[in-house]
Amino acid sequence: MLGIMYTGKRILIVDDDQDVTMSFKVALEDYGFKVDSYNNPLLALSKYKPFFYDLLLIDIRMPNIAGFELSLKIRKADPDVKICFITAFDVYYESLLEEYPNMDFHCFIKKPISGQALLKRIEIELSIV
């Protein structure tokens, strides 16, 4: 564990793979983050608290509602929340921009990822490096 602790920063993880949410949650909580996680994106949407989280980690491919659609619904209630998309697949930015022209696609986290690499990406997104 690094010497820095991030007490008070809140992260929401939404991924249909329970192993991913559990491993991300444990890794981030070890650094002092407060983490909520859901494996069901519709449940995550129904329980979402606007202006509560510092960062969302949302899987792109999930049943019932895809990650991009989920993020659009969340942004209606919480327009400035920072979002990183999680994926195990290659991302094609041009096609994403065509389908979602008003979305900000600057943060993608490719699975699998180590706990330290995940932490470094989150530090960048939260501007705490």
N, C-alpha and C positions, 0 to 999 in steps of 0.2 A: 504494500500500500504506500502511496506517496504521502508526503508530509502535509499536503494541503487538504483541508476539509471544506466542503461546500454546504454547510449547514444552512437551512432555510430556502435553498433553491428547490423548486418543485418541478418534477417531470412526470408526464403521463406517457405510458407505453401502450400502444394498441397493436397487437399482432395475434393472428389466429393460432400461431404455434406456441403452445404453453412453455416449451423448453426455451424459446427465445425470450419470452417475457420474463421468465424466472431468472435466466442467466443475466439479462440486462439489469433487472431489478436488483439482484444481489450485488452485482458489480458496482452499480451506482450508489446503492445504500452504503456500501463499504467506504465510499468517499463522502458520506454525509448528506447526499441528496435525499429529499423526500420523494418517494416514487409510488405512484398508483399505476396499476396495470390491468388491462382487460384483454381477454381472448375473443370476445364477441364485440365487433365494432358497433352494432346497434345498441348494445347495453352501454358501451362507452359513451355513445352519443346521448343516450337518455340520462346518463349520470354526469355529463360534462358540466363543470363549473366555470363560467366565463371569468376571465381576469384572475384566475387562481394559479395557473401553471406558468412557469418560465419557459418551458419547452415541451413540445409534443414529439414523440417518436411514433410514426404511423407506418405500418406495413402497406405496401402498394396493393398486393394481391390478397384479398380476403373474401370469404363467402358473405353473402347478403348485401354488402356494400363495399366497394373498392376504396382504397386509401385516399385517392384523390377526391372522390365524391364525399367521403367522410370529412376531409379537410375543408371542402367548400361549405359544408353544412356548419361545421364548427366556426369557420371564419365569419359566418353571418352573425353569430352571437359574440365573437371575440376576434375582431378584425386584425388586431396587431400581434396575435400570438405567434411565436416562432415555431416552425414545423420543420422537422427532418423526416424524410421518407426512408423507410427501410426496404431493401429489396435483395433478393438472391439472384436477380436477373440483370442483364444489361439494360441500361436506360437509354432510350432514344429521344433526346431532347427536342429535336425538330418536330417529331410527331406529337409529343406532349404539348408543345407550344401551340400547335395547330388545334388540338382538341381542347386545351384549356388556356386560351390566350391571356387571361388575366391573372394567372397564378404565378407565384414566385417559386421557381424550381432550383434554388441554389444549394440545397443540402440533401444529399443522398448518402445513406450509410449502407454499404454492401455487406451482406451476410455471407459467410461467417466473419466475425470481427472479434479481436481480442478485447478484453476489458480495458486495457491501457489505450488502445487505439480509439475505442468508443469514448473514453473520457477525454482524450485530446480533441476529438471532433466536437464534443459537447462544450468544452472550454472555448473553442473558437466560436461556436454559435451563440454562446452566452457572453462572449467578450470578456472572459475572465482569465485570459492568458496574458 
